[in-house]
Amino acid sequence: MKAHLEKHDPEKNIARYYRMSVLPNLFGEWTLRREWGRIGRGGQTRMDLFRNQAEAESALETLSDAKRKRDYVKV
């Protein structure tokens, strides 16, 4: 499962992205990988571990909903 969100506001010089993906790791856990930053620049990355795929996907949906409430849109 993946999500790519962006926020644009030229008047405020805002051009941001937020990417998330759910991936299995080698130890039987699931990883929610998050990347964010300014479009066209290198950003930051965070990896969160979950016991199963359902928990990781639920976290992705929760974060995606929170970002959409802050004017991010799916790309």
N, CA, C, O and CB atoms as a CASP TS submission, in Angstrom:
PFRMAT TS
TARGET T0000
AUTHOR 0000-0000-0000
METHOD Language model
MODEL 1
PARENT N/A
ATOM      1  N   MET     1       0.845  -1.166   0.000  1.00  0.00           N
ATOM      2  CA  MET     1       0.000   0.000   0.000  1.00  0.00           C
ATOM      3  C   MET     1       0.895   1.234   0.000  1.00  0.00           C
ATOM      4  O   MET     1       1.895   1.293   0.714  1.00  0.00           O
ATOM      5  CB  MET     1      -0.964  -0.005   1.216  1.00  0.00           C
ATOM      6  N   LYS     2       0.517   2.220  -0.814  1.00  0.00           N
ATOM      7  CA  LYS     2       1.306   3.445  -0.929  1.00  0.00           C
ATOM      8  C   LYS     2       0.392   4.660  -0.953  1.00  0.00           C
ATOM      9  O   LYS     2      -0.787   4.560  -1.293  1.00  0.00           O
ATOM     10  CB  LYS     2       2.184   3.412  -2.192  1.00  0.00           C
ATOM     11  N   ALA     3       0.952   5.809  -0.587  1.00  0.00           N
ATOM     12  CA  ALA     3       0.237   7.084  -0.698  1.00  0.00           C
ATOM     13  C   ALA     3       1.255   8.176  -1.001  1.00  0.00           C
ATOM     14  O   ALA     3       2.343   8.204  -0.426  1.00  0.00           O
ATOM     15  CB  ALA     3      -0.564   7.410   0.615  1.00  0.00           C
ATOM     16  N   HIS     4       0.890   9.067  -1.906  1.00  0.00           N
ATOM     17  CA  HIS     4       1.729  10.223  -2.237  1.00  0.00           C
ATOM     18  C   HIS     4       0.838  11.454  -2.147  1.00  0.00           C
ATOM     19  O   HIS     4      -0.163  11.559  -2.856  1.00  0.00           O
ATOM     20  CB  HIS     4       2.389  10.087  -3.677  1.00  0.00           C
ATOM     21  N   LEU     5       1.208  12.383  -1.269  1.00  0.00           N
ATOM     22  CA  LEU     5       0.425  13.599  -1.042  1.00  0.00           C
ATOM     23  C   LEU     5       1.291  14.815  -1.303  1.00  0.00           C
ATOM     24  O   LEU     5       2.503  14.791  -1.087  1.00  0.00           O
ATOM     25  CB  LEU     5      -0.143  13.636   0.396  1.00  0.00           C
ATOM     26  N   GLU     6       0.655  15.876  -1.770  1.00  0.00           N
ATOM     27  CA  GLU     6       1.380  17.132  -1.989  1.00  0.00           C
ATOM     28  C   GLU     6       0.536  18.303  -1.511  1.00  0.00           C
ATOM     29  O   GLU     6      -0.692  18.241  -1.465  1.00  0.00           O
ATOM     30  CB  GLU     6       1.747  17.306  -3.485  1.00  0.00           C
ATOM     31  N   LYS     7       1.239  19.373  -1.157  1.00  0.00           N
ATOM     32  CA  LYS     7       0.590  20.610  -0.731  1.00  0.00           C
ATOM     33  C   LYS     7       1.253  21.754  -1.484  1.00  0.00           C
ATOM     34  O   LYS     7       2.476  21.899  -1.467  1.00  0.00           O
ATOM     35  CB  LYS     7       0.688  20.815   0.828  1.00  0.00           C
ATOM     36  N   HIS     8       0.426  22.569  -2.146  1.00  0.00           N
ATOM     37  CA  HIS     8       0.929  23.704  -2.924  1.00  0.00           C
ATOM     38  C   HIS     8       0.196  24.978  -2.506  1.00  0.00           C
ATOM     39  O   HIS     8      -1.029  24.985  -2.380  1.00  0.00           O
ATOM     40  CB  HIS     8       0.757  23.449  -4.449  1.00  0.00           C
ATOM     41  N   ASP     9       0.943  26.040  -2.297  1.00  0.00           N
ATOM     42  CA  ASP     9       0.377  27.372  -2.072  1.00  0.00           C
ATOM     43  C   ASP     9       1.418  28.379  -2.540  1.00  0.00           C
ATOM     44  O   ASP     9       2.288  28.781  -1.767  1.00  0.00           O
ATOM     45  CB  ASP     9      -0.012  27.601  -0.550  1.00  0.00           C
ATOM     46  N   PRO    10       1.332  28.795  -3.827  1.00  0.00           N
ATOM     47  CA  PRO    10       2.343  29.703  -4.379  1.00  0.00           C
ATOM     48  C   PRO    10       2.456  31.032  -3.625  1.00  0.00           C
ATOM     49  O   PRO    10       3.545  31.597  -3.530  1.00  0.00           O
ATOM     50  CB  PRO    10       2.029  29.981  -5.822  1.00  0.00           C
ATOM     51  N   GLU    11       1.343  31.528  -3.091  1.00  0.00           N
ATOM     52  CA  GLU    11       1.378  32.803  -2.367  1.00  0.00           C
ATOM     53  C   GLU    11       2.231  32.721  -1.109  1.00  0.00           C
ATOM     54  O   GLU    11       2.849  33.707  -0.708  1.00  0.00           O
ATOM     55  CB  GLU    11      -0.032  33.238  -2.002  1.00  0.00           C
ATOM     56  N   LYS    12       2.263  31.544  -0.486  1.00  0.00           N
ATOM     57  CA  LYS    12       3.054  31.349   0.731  1.00  0.00           C
ATOM     58  C   LYS    12       4.355  30.595   0.458  1.00  0.00           C
ATOM     59  O   LYS    12       5.069  30.223   1.389  1.00  0.00           O
ATOM     60  CB  LYS    12       2.234  30.598   1.770  1.00  0.00           C
ATOM     61  N   ASN    13       4.662  30.370  -0.827  1.00  0.00           N
ATOM     62  CA  ASN    13       5.867  29.652  -1.245  1.00  0.00           C
ATOM     63  C   ASN    13       5.926  28.245  -0.638  1.00  0.00           C
ATOM     64  O   ASN    13       6.978  27.792  -0.186  1.00  0.00           O
ATOM     65  CB  ASN    13       7.114  30.445  -0.846  1.00  0.00           C
ATOM     66  N   ILE    14       4.780  27.569  -0.640  1.00  0.00           N
ATOM     67  CA  ILE    14       4.694  26.214  -0.099  1.00  0.00           C
ATOM     68  C   ILE    14       4.605  25.217  -1.247  1.00  0.00           C
ATOM     69  O   ILE    14       3.726  25.319  -2.103  1.00  0.00           O
ATOM     70  CB  ILE    14       3.473  26.069   0.848  1.00  0.00           C
ATOM     71  N   ALA    15       5.506  24.267  -1.259  1.00  0.00           N
ATOM     72  CA  ALA    15       5.506  23.161  -2.225  1.00  0.00           C
ATOM     73  C   ALA    15       6.093  21.954  -1.508  1.00  0.00           C
ATOM     74  O   ALA    15       7.303  21.731  -1.537  1.00  0.00           O
ATOM     75  CB  ALA    15       6.331  23.517  -3.540  1.00  0.00           C
ATOM     76  N   ARG    16       5.224  21.173  -0.862  1.00  0.00           N
ATOM     77  CA  ARG    16       5.679  20.062  -0.025  1.00  0.00           C
ATOM     78  C   ARG    16       5.131  18.733  -0.519  1.00  0.00           C
ATOM     79  O   ARG    16       4.093  18.676  -1.179  1.00  0.00           O
ATOM     80  CB  ARG    16       5.266  20.287   1.426  1.00  0.00           C
ATOM     81  N   TYR    17       5.844  17.671  -0.190  1.00  0.00           N
ATOM     82  CA  TYR    17       5.363  16.327  -0.492  1.00  0.00           C
ATOM     83  C   TYR    17       5.426  15.468   0.765  1.00  0.00           C
ATOM     84  O   TYR    17       6.172  15.761   1.699  1.00  0.00           O
ATOM     85  CB  TYR    17       6.192  15.685  -1.634  1.00  0.00           C
ATOM     86  N   TYR    18       4.631  14.408   0.768  1.00  0.00           N
ATOM     87  CA  TYR    18       4.618  13.437   1.854  1.00  0.00           C
ATOM     88  C   TYR    18       4.307  12.085   1.227  1.00  0.00           C
ATOM     89  O   TYR    18       3.212  11.886   0.701  1.00  0.00           O
ATOM     90  CB  TYR    18       3.569  13.819   2.977  1.00  0.00           C
ATOM     91  N   ARG    19       5.259  11.152   1.277  1.00  0.00           N
ATOM     92  CA  ARG    19       5.085   9.819   0.694  1.00  0.00           C
ATOM     93  C   ARG    19       5.114   8.775   1.791  1.00  0.00           C
ATOM     94  O   ARG    19       5.897   8.871   2.737  1.00  0.00           O
ATOM     95  CB  ARG    19       6.176   9.525  -0.359  1.00  0.00           C
ATOM     96  N   MET    20       4.254   7.776   1.657  1.00  0.00           N
ATOM     97  CA  MET    20       4.215   6.681   2.618  1.00  0.00           C
ATOM     98  C   MET    20       4.076   5.359   1.875  1.00  0.00           C
ATOM     99  O   MET    20       3.415   5.282   0.839  1.00  0.00           O
ATOM    100  CB  MET    20       3.054   6.868   3.625  1.00  0.00           C
ATOM    101  N   SER    21       4.700   4.333   2.409  1.00  0.00           N
ATOM    102  CA  SER    21       4.538   2.992   1.848  1.00  0.00           C
ATOM    103  C   SER    21       4.675   1.955   2.960  1.00  0.00           C
ATOM    104  O   SER    21       5.428   2.137   3.916  1.00  0.00           O
ATOM    105  CB  SER    21       5.581   2.731   0.723  1.00  0.00           C
ATOM    106  N   VAL    22       3.929   0.870   2.808  1.00  0.00           N
ATOM    107  CA  VAL    22       3.961  -0.238   3.763  1.00  0.00           C
ATOM    108  C   VAL    22       4.709  -1.392   3.099  1.00  0.00           C
ATOM    109  O   VAL    22       4.345  -1.840   2.011  1.00  0.00           O
ATOM    110  CB  VAL    22       2.504  -0.672   4.203  1.00  0.00           C
ATOM    111  N   LEU    23       5.763  -1.867   3.772  1.00  0.00           N
ATOM    112  CA  LEU    23       6.626  -2.910   3.209  1.00  0.00           C
ATOM    113  C   LEU    23       6.972  -3.951   4.270  1.00  0.00           C
ATOM    114  O   LEU    23       7.108  -3.605   5.444  1.00  0.00           O
ATOM    115  CB  LEU    23       7.917  -2.292   2.629  1.00  0.00           C
ATOM    116  N   PRO    24       7.117  -5.219   3.882  1.00  0.00           N
ATOM    117  CA  PRO    24       7.595  -6.226   4.841  1.00  0.00           C
ATOM    118  C   PRO    24       9.110  -6.116   4.990  1.00  0.00           C
ATOM    119  O   PRO    24       9.807  -5.688   4.070  1.00  0.00           O
ATOM    120  CB  PRO    24       7.197  -7.662   4.386  1.00  0.00           C
ATOM    121  N   ASN    25       9.606  -6.509   6.162  1.00  0.00           N
ATOM    122  CA  ASN    25      11.063  -6.559   6.321  1.00  0.00           C
ATOM    123  C   ASN    25      11.509  -8.017   6.451  1.00  0.00           C
ATOM    124  O   ASN    25      10.682  -8.928   6.390  1.00  0.00           O
ATOM    125  CB  ASN    25      11.519  -5.731   7.566  1.00  0.00           C
ATOM    126  N   LEU    26      12.781  -8.233   6.626  1.00  0.00           N
ATOM    127  CA  LEU    26      13.325  -9.594   6.663  1.00  0.00           C
ATOM    128  C   LEU    26      13.033 -10.347   7.959  1.00  0.00           C
ATOM    129  O   LEU    26      13.311 -11.543   8.049  1.00  0.00           O
ATOM    130  CB  LEU    26      14.804  -9.543   6.454  1.00  0.00           C
ATOM    131  N   PHE    27      12.483  -9.677   8.952  1.00  0.00           N
ATOM    132  CA  PHE    27      12.271 -10.282  10.261  1.00  0.00           C
ATOM    133  C   PHE    27      10.802 -10.578  10.547  1.00  0.00           C
ATOM    134  O   PHE    27      10.434 -10.832  11.694  1.00  0.00           O
ATOM    135  CB  PHE    27      12.819  -9.381  11.332  1.00  0.00           C
ATOM    136  N   GLY    28       9.957 -10.547   9.510  1.00  0.00           N
ATOM    137  CA  GLY    28       8.543 -10.859   9.680  1.00  0.00           C
ATOM    138  C   GLY    28       7.708  -9.700  10.180  1.00  0.00           C
ATOM    139  O   GLY    28       6.526  -9.871  10.475  1.00  0.00           O
ATOM    140  N   GLU    29       8.301  -8.527  10.280  1.00  0.00           N
ATOM    141  CA  GLU    29       7.564  -7.339  10.710  1.00  0.00           C
ATOM    142  C   GLU    29       7.184  -6.527   9.473  1.00  0.00           C
ATOM    143  O   GLU    29       7.612  -6.830   8.359  1.00  0.00           O
ATOM    144  CB  GLU    29       8.411  -6.478  11.708  1.00  0.00           C
ATOM    145  N   TRP    30       6.385  -5.506   9.685  1.00  0.00           N
ATOM    146  CA  TRP    30       5.977  -4.613   8.604  1.00  0.00           C
ATOM    147  C   TRP    30       6.469  -3.213   8.905  1.00  0.00           C
ATOM    148  O   TRP    30       6.445  -2.771  10.054  1.00  0.00           O
ATOM    149  CB  TRP    30       4.442  -4.625   8.415  1.00  0.00           C
ATOM    150  N   THR    31       6.908  -2.524   7.885  1.00  0.00           N
ATOM    151  CA  THR    31       7.489  -1.194   8.019  1.00  0.00           C
ATOM    152  C   THR    31       6.615  -0.168   7.318  1.00  0.00           C
ATOM    153  O   THR    31       6.197  -0.364   6.177  1.00  0.00           O
ATOM    154  CB  THR    31       8.914  -1.162   7.449  1.00  0.00           C
ATOM    155  N   LEU    32       6.345   0.929   8.016  1.00  0.00           N
ATOM    156  CA  LEU    32       5.710   2.090   7.395  1.00  0.00           C
ATOM    157  C   LEU    32       6.830   3.089   7.146  1.00  0.00           C
ATOM    158  O   LEU    32       7.383   3.668   8.081  1.00  0.00           O
ATOM    159  CB  LEU    32       4.552   2.707   8.305  1.00  0.00           C
ATOM    160  N   ARG    33       7.156   3.282   5.877  1.00  0.00           N
ATOM    161  CA  ARG    33       8.222   4.213   5.493  1.00  0.00           C
ATOM    162  C   ARG    33       7.577   5.540   5.114  1.00  0.00           C
ATOM    163  O   ARG    33       6.683   5.590   4.270  1.00  0.00           O
ATOM    164  CB  ARG    33       9.085   3.645   4.307  1.00  0.00           C
ATOM    165  N   ARG    34       8.045   6.618   5.751  1.00  0.00           N
ATOM    166  CA  ARG    34       7.526   7.956   5.462  1.00  0.00           C
ATOM    167  C   ARG    34       8.658   8.840   4.968  1.00  0.00           C
ATOM    168  O   ARG    34       9.750   8.851   5.537  1.00  0.00           O
ATOM    169  CB  ARG    34       6.856   8.579   6.714  1.00  0.00           C
ATOM    170  N   GLU    35       8.384   9.578   3.902  1.00  0.00           N
ATOM    171  CA  GLU    35       9.342  10.551   3.368  1.00  0.00           C
ATOM    172  C   GLU    35       8.599  11.871   3.204  1.00  0.00           C
ATOM    173  O   GLU    35       7.456  11.895   2.748  1.00  0.00           O
ATOM    174  CB  GLU    35       9.970  10.067   1.994  1.00  0.00           C
ATOM    175  N   TRP    36       9.256  12.973   3.578  1.00  0.00           N
ATOM    176  CA  TRP    36       8.615  14.272   3.420  1.00  0.00           C
ATOM    177  C   TRP    36       9.661  15.348   3.210  1.00  0.00           C
ATOM    178  O   TRP    36      10.831  15.191   3.560  1.00  0.00           O
ATOM    179  CB  TRP    36       7.746  14.601   4.637  1.00  0.00           C
ATOM    180  N   GLY    37       9.203  16.451   2.627  1.00  0.00           N
ATOM    181  CA  GLY    37      10.109  17.568   2.394  1.00  0.00           C
ATOM    182  C   GLY    37       9.571  18.508   1.336  1.00  0.00           C
ATOM    183  O   GLY    37       8.406  18.426   0.948  1.00  0.00           O
ATOM    184  N   ARG    38      10.423  19.394   0.877  1.00  0.00           N
ATOM    185  CA  ARG    38      10.063  20.344  -0.168  1.00  0.00           C
ATOM    186  C   ARG    38      10.214  19.662  -1.528  1.00  0.00           C
ATOM    187  O   ARG    38      11.187  18.946  -1.760  1.00  0.00           O
ATOM    188  CB  ARG    38      10.946  21.629  -0.087  1.00  0.00           C
ATOM    189  N   ILE    39       9.269  19.880  -2.407  1.00  0.00           N
ATOM    190  CA  ILE    39       9.322  19.288  -3.741  1.00  0.00           C
ATOM    191  C   ILE    39      10.580  19.772  -4.450  1.00  0.00           C
ATOM    192  O   ILE    39      10.877  20.966  -4.466  1.00  0.00           O
ATOM    193  CB  ILE    39       8.051  19.646  -4.564  1.00  0.00           C
ATOM    194  N   GLY    40      11.315  18.831  -5.034  1.00  0.00           N
ATOM    195  CA  GLY    40      12.546  19.156  -5.741  1.00  0.00           C
ATOM    196  C   GLY    40      13.793  19.119  -4.881  1.00  0.00           C
ATOM    197  O   GLY    40      14.897  19.337  -5.379  1.00  0.00           O
ATOM    198  N   ARG    41      13.634  18.848  -3.604  1.00  0.00           N
ATOM    199  CA  ARG    41      14.771  18.788  -2.679  1.00  0.00           C
ATOM    200  C   ARG    41      14.768  17.450  -1.956  1.00  0.00           C
ATOM    201  O   ARG    41      13.758  16.748  -1.914  1.00  0.00           O
ATOM    202  CB  ARG    41      14.722  19.958  -1.658  1.00  0.00           C
ATOM    203  N   GLY    42      15.905  17.118  -1.396  1.00  0.00           N
ATOM    204  CA  GLY    42      15.978  15.928  -0.558  1.00  0.00           C
ATOM    205  C   GLY    42      15.189  16.159   0.715  1.00  0.00           C
ATOM    206  O   GLY    42      15.163  17.270   1.244  1.00  0.00           O
ATOM    207  N   GLY    43      14.561  15.136   1.196  1.00  0.00           N
ATOM    208  CA  GLY    43      13.737  15.292   2.388  1.00  0.00           C
ATOM    209  C   GLY    43      14.218  14.421   3.526  1.00  0.00           C
ATOM    210  O   GLY    43      15.370  13.989   3.563  1.00  0.00           O
ATOM    211  N   GLN    44      13.318  14.174   4.444  1.00  0.00           N
ATOM    212  CA  GLN    44      13.604  13.344   5.605  1.00  0.00           C
ATOM    213  C   GLN    44      12.871  12.018   5.458  1.00  0.00           C
ATOM    214  O   GLN    44      11.881  11.919   4.733  1.00  0.00           O
ATOM    215  CB  GLN    44      13.193  14.060   6.919  1.00  0.00           C
ATOM    216  N   THR    45      13.370  11.003   6.153  1.00  0.00           N
ATOM    217  CA  THR    45      12.760   9.677   6.113  1.00  0.00           C
ATOM    218  C   THR    45      12.608   9.156   7.533  1.00  0.00           C
ATOM    219  O   THR    45      13.464   9.365   8.392  1.00  0.00           O
ATOM    220  CB  THR    45      13.605   8.697   5.254  1.00  0.00           C
ATOM    221  N   ARG    46      11.489   8.469   7.752  1.00  0.00           N
ATOM    222  CA  ARG    46      11.258   7.820   9.038  1.00  0.00           C
ATOM    223  C   ARG    46      10.663   6.440   8.769  1.00  0.00           C
ATOM    224  O   ARG    46       9.810   6.282   7.896  1.00  0.00           O
ATOM    225  CB  ARG    46      10.312   8.680   9.953  1.00  0.00           C
ATOM    226  N   MET    47      11.119   5.445   9.524  1.00  0.00           N
ATOM    227  CA  MET    47      10.614   4.082   9.384  1.00  0.00           C
ATOM    228  C   MET    47      10.029   3.652  10.725  1.00  0.00           C
ATOM    229  O   MET    47      10.700   3.725  11.755  1.00  0.00           O
ATOM    230  CB  MET    47      11.744   3.099   8.918  1.00  0.00           C
ATOM    231  N   ASP    48       8.776   3.205  10.706  1.00  0.00           N
ATOM    232  CA  ASP    48       8.110   2.710  11.909  1.00  0.00           C
ATOM    233  C   ASP    48       7.793   1.230  11.715  1.00  0.00           C
ATOM    234  O   ASP    48       7.329   0.828  10.648  1.00  0.00           O
ATOM    235  CB  ASP    48       6.811   3.527  12.215  1.00  0.00           C
ATOM    236  N   LEU    49       8.040   0.422  12.738  1.00  0.00           N
ATOM    237  CA  LEU    49       7.808  -1.021  12.665  1.00  0.00           C
ATOM    238  C   LEU    49       6.463  -1.390  13.275  1.00  0.00           C
ATOM    239  O   LEU    49       6.028  -0.802  14.265  1.00  0.00           O
ATOM    240  CB  LEU    49       8.932  -1.782  13.374  1.00  0.00           C
ATOM    241  N   PHE    50       5.807  -2.387  12.657  1.00  0.00           N
ATOM    242  CA  PHE    50       4.520  -2.891  13.139  1.00  0.00           C
ATOM    243  C   PHE    50       4.557  -4.413  13.127  1.00  0.00           C
ATOM    244  O   PHE    50       5.307  -5.017  12.360  1.00  0.00           O
ATOM    245  CB  PHE    50       3.339  -2.357  12.267  1.00  0.00           C
ATOM    246  N   ARG    51       3.743  -5.027  13.980  1.00  0.00           N
ATOM    247  CA  ARG    51       3.718  -6.484  14.079  1.00  0.00           C
ATOM    248  C   ARG    51       3.070  -7.149  12.873  1.00  0.00           C
ATOM    249  O   ARG    51       3.432  -8.265  12.501  1.00  0.00           O
ATOM    250  CB  ARG    51       2.993  -6.897  15.328  1.00  0.00           C
ATOM    251  N   ASN    52       2.092  -6.447  12.254  1.00  0.00           N
ATOM    252  CA  ASN    52       1.428  -7.051  11.105  1.00  0.00           C
ATOM    253  C   ASN    52       1.051  -5.985  10.076  1.00  0.00           C
ATOM    254  O   ASN    52       1.116  -4.785  10.344  1.00  0.00           O
ATOM    255  CB  ASN    52       0.178  -7.825  11.554  1.00  0.00           C
ATOM    256  N   GLN    53       0.661  -6.451   8.906  1.00  0.00           N
ATOM    257  CA  GLN    53       0.352  -5.562   7.792  1.00  0.00           C
ATOM    258  C   GLN    53      -0.860  -4.683   8.091  1.00  0.00           C
ATOM    259  O   GLN    53      -0.878  -3.511   7.716  1.00  0.00           O
ATOM    260  CB  GLN    53       0.108  -6.372   6.529  1.00  0.00           C
ATOM    261  N   ALA    54      -1.866  -5.232   8.756  1.00  0.00           N
ATOM    262  CA  ALA    54      -3.083  -4.471   9.050  1.00  0.00           C
ATOM    263  C   ALA    54      -2.782  -3.247   9.917  1.00  0.00           C
ATOM    264  O   ALA    54      -3.320  -2.167   9.671  1.00  0.00           O
ATOM    265  CB  ALA    54      -4.111  -5.367   9.750  1.00  0.00           C
ATOM    266  N   GLU    55      -1.930  -3.407  10.922  1.00  0.00           N
ATOM    267  CA  GLU    55      -1.568  -2.274  11.781  1.00  0.00           C
ATOM    268  C   GLU    55      -0.826  -1.203  10.995  1.00  0.00           C
ATOM    269  O   GLU    55      -1.082  -0.012  11.168  1.00  0.00           O
ATOM    270  CB  GLU    55      -0.708  -2.747  12.957  1.00  0.00           C
ATOM    271  N   ALA    56       0.083  -1.622  10.139  1.00  0.00           N
ATOM    272  CA  ALA    56       0.860  -0.668   9.339  1.00  0.00           C
ATOM    273  C   ALA    56      -0.044   0.089   8.370  1.00  0.00           C
ATOM    274  O   ALA    56       0.096   1.302   8.209  1.00  0.00           O
ATOM    275  CB  ALA    56       1.976  -1.395   8.562  1.00  0.00           C
ATOM    276  N   GLU    57      -0.968  -0.619   7.726  1.00  0.00           N
ATOM    277  CA  GLU    57      -1.881   0.038   6.787  1.00  0.00           C
ATOM    278  C   GLU    57      -2.847   0.966   7.506  1.00  0.00           C
ATOM    279  O   GLU    57      -3.213   2.012   6.969  1.00  0.00           O
ATOM    280  CB  GLU    57      -2.660  -1.002   5.988  1.00  0.00           C
ATOM    281  N   SER    58      -3.262   0.602   8.701  1.00  0.00           N
ATOM    282  CA  SER    58      -4.125   1.470   9.499  1.00  0.00           C
ATOM    283  C   SER    58      -3.399   2.763   9.860  1.00  0.00           C
ATOM    284  O   SER    58      -3.986   3.843   9.806  1.00  0.00           O
ATOM    285  CB  SER    58      -4.590   0.745  10.775  1.00  0.00           C
ATOM    286  N   ALA    59      -2.132   2.653  10.224  1.00  0.00           N
ATOM    287  CA  ALA    59      -1.332   3.840  10.539  1.00  0.00           C
ATOM    288  C   ALA    59      -1.168   4.719   9.307  1.00  0.00           C
ATOM    289  O   ALA    59      -1.229   5.944   9.409  1.00  0.00           O
ATOM    290  CB  ALA    59       0.047   3.434  11.088  1.00  0.00           C
ATOM    291  N   LEU    60      -0.961   4.109   8.145  1.00  0.00           N
ATOM    292  CA  LEU    60      -0.843   4.869   6.900  1.00  0.00           C
ATOM    293  C   LEU    60      -2.132   5.646   6.633  1.00  0.00           C
ATOM    294  O   LEU    60      -2.082   6.827   6.287  1.00  0.00           O
ATOM    295  CB  LEU    60      -0.525   3.926   5.713  1.00  0.00           C
ATOM    296  N   GLU    61      -3.280   4.996   6.789  1.00  0.00           N
ATOM    297  CA  GLU    61      -4.566   5.666   6.560  1.00  0.00           C
ATOM    298  C   GLU    61      -4.776   6.814   7.550  1.00  0.00           C
ATOM    299  O   GLU    61      -5.248   7.884   7.167  1.00  0.00           O
ATOM    300  CB  GLU    61      -5.723   4.656   6.672  1.00  0.00           C
ATOM    301  N   THR    62      -4.431   6.598   8.808  1.00  0.00           N
ATOM    302  CA  THR    62      -4.579   7.639   9.827  1.00  0.00           C
ATOM    303  C   THR    62      -3.717   8.854   9.492  1.00  0.00           C
ATOM    304  O   THR    62      -4.184   9.990   9.569  1.00  0.00           O
ATOM    305  CB  THR    62      -4.206   7.091  11.214  1.00  0.00           C
ATOM    306  N   LEU    63      -2.464   8.616   9.123  1.00  0.00           N
ATOM    307  CA  LEU    63      -1.567   9.716   8.756  1.00  0.00           C
ATOM    308  C   LEU    63      -2.033  10.415   7.485  1.00  0.00           C
ATOM    309  O   LEU    63      -1.955  11.640   7.382  1.00  0.00           O
ATOM    310  CB  LEU    63      -0.141   9.199   8.570  1.00  0.00           C
ATOM    311  N   SER    64      -2.516   9.643   6.522  1.00  0.00           N
ATOM    312  CA  SER    64      -3.002  10.213   5.270  1.00  0.00           C
ATOM    313  C   SER    64      -4.207  11.121   5.529  1.00  0.00           C
ATOM    314  O   SER    64      -4.297  12.211   4.963  1.00  0.00           O
ATOM    315  CB  SER    64      -3.376   9.092   4.276  1.00  0.00           C
ATOM    316  N   ASP    65      -5.124  10.678   6.376  1.00  0.00           N
ATOM    317  CA  ASP    65      -6.289  11.501   6.725  1.00  0.00           C
ATOM    318  C   ASP    65      -5.869  12.789   7.418  1.00  0.00           C
ATOM    319  O   ASP    65      -6.416  13.855   7.133  1.00  0.00           O
ATOM    320  CB  ASP    65      -7.247  10.716   7.626  1.00  0.00           C
ATOM    321  N   ALA    66      -4.904  12.697   8.323  1.00  0.00           N
ATOM    322  CA  ALA    66      -4.427  13.888   9.035  1.00  0.00           C
ATOM    323  C   ALA    66      -3.793  14.883   8.068  1.00  0.00           C
ATOM    324  O   ALA    66      -4.002  16.089   8.196  1.00  0.00           O
ATOM    325  CB  ALA    66      -3.415  13.494  10.125  1.00  0.00           C
ATOM    326  N   LYS    67      -3.024  14.390   7.108  1.00  0.00           N
ATOM    327  CA  LYS    67      -2.392  15.281   6.124  1.00  0.00           C
ATOM    328  C   LYS    67      -3.438  15.935   5.222  1.00  0.00           C
ATOM    329  O   LYS    67      -3.315  17.113   4.887  1.00  0.00           O
ATOM    330  CB  LYS    67      -1.374  14.501   5.268  1.00  0.00           C
ATOM    331  N   ARG    68      -4.463  15.181   4.829  1.00  0.00           N
ATOM    332  CA  ARG    68      -5.507  15.763   3.977  1.00  0.00           C
ATOM    333  C   ARG    68      -6.272  16.862   4.711  1.00  0.00           C
ATOM    334  O   ARG    68      -6.739  17.813   4.085  1.00  0.00           O
ATOM    335  CB  ARG    68      -6.482  14.673   3.506  1.00  0.00           C
ATOM    336  N   LYS    69      -6.403  16.743   6.017  1.00  0.00           N
ATOM    337  CA  LYS    69      -7.045  17.803   6.804  1.00  0.00           C
ATOM    338  C   LYS    69      -6.199  19.069   6.830  1.00  0.00           C
ATOM    339  O   LYS    69      -6.701  20.155   7.120  1.00  0.00           O
ATOM    340  CB  LYS    69      -7.304  17.324   8.233  1.00  0.00           C
ATOM    341  N   ARG    70      -4.898  18.921   6.523  1.00  0.00           N
ATOM    342  CA  ARG    70      -3.986  20.069   6.489  1.00  0.00           C
ATOM    343  C   ARG    70      -3.699  20.502   5.054  1.00  0.00           C
ATOM    344  O   ARG    70      -2.632  21.045   4.765  1.00  0.00           O
ATOM    345  CB  ARG    70      -2.672  19.729   7.208  1.00  0.00           C
ATOM    346  N   ASP    71      -4.652  20.262   4.160  1.00  0.00           N
ATOM    347  CA  ASP    71      -4.624  20.728   2.764  1.00  0.00           C
ATOM    348  C   ASP    71      -3.677  19.971   1.845  1.00  0.00           C
ATOM    349  O   ASP    71      -3.358  20.471   0.767  1.00  0.00           O
ATOM    350  CB  ASP    71      -4.255  22.158   2.736  1.00  0.00           C
ATOM    351  N   TYR    72      -3.219  18.797   2.225  1.00  0.00           N
ATOM    352  CA  TYR    72      -2.469  17.949   1.302  1.00  0.00           C
ATOM    353  C   TYR    72      -3.479  17.223   0.417  1.00  0.00           C
ATOM    354  O   TYR    72      -4.571  16.882   0.872  1.00  0.00           O
ATOM    355  CB  TYR    72      -1.544  16.931   2.072  1.00  0.00           C
ATOM    356  N   VAL    73      -3.121  16.986  -0.832  1.00  0.00           N
ATOM    357  CA  VAL    73      -3.997  16.261  -1.757  1.00  0.00           C
ATOM    358  C   VAL    73      -3.250  15.057  -2.320  1.00  0.00           C
ATOM    359  O   VAL    73      -2.032  15.092  -2.490  1.00  0.00           O
ATOM    360  CB  VAL    73      -4.488  17.189  -2.910  1.00  0.00           C
ATOM    361  N   LYS    74      -4.005  13.980  -2.609  1.00  0.00           N
ATOM    362  CA  LYS    74      -3.396  12.788  -3.203  1.00  0.00           C
ATOM    363  C   LYS    74      -2.985  13.079  -4.631  1.00  0.00           C
ATOM    364  O   LYS    74      -3.694  13.762  -5.370  1.00  0.00           O
ATOM    365  CB  LYS    74      -4.364  11.588  -3.158  1.00  0.00           C
ATOM    366  N   VAL    75      -1.837  12.555  -5.006  1.00  0.00           N
ATOM    367  CA  VAL    75      -1.326  12.739  -6.372  1.00  0.00           C
ATOM    368  C   VAL    75      -1.397  11.412  -7.090  1.00  0.00           C
ATOM    369  O   VAL    75      -1.019  11.320  -8.258  1.00  0.00           O
ATOM    370  CB  VAL    75       0.138  13.291  -6.372  1.00  0.00           C
TER
END
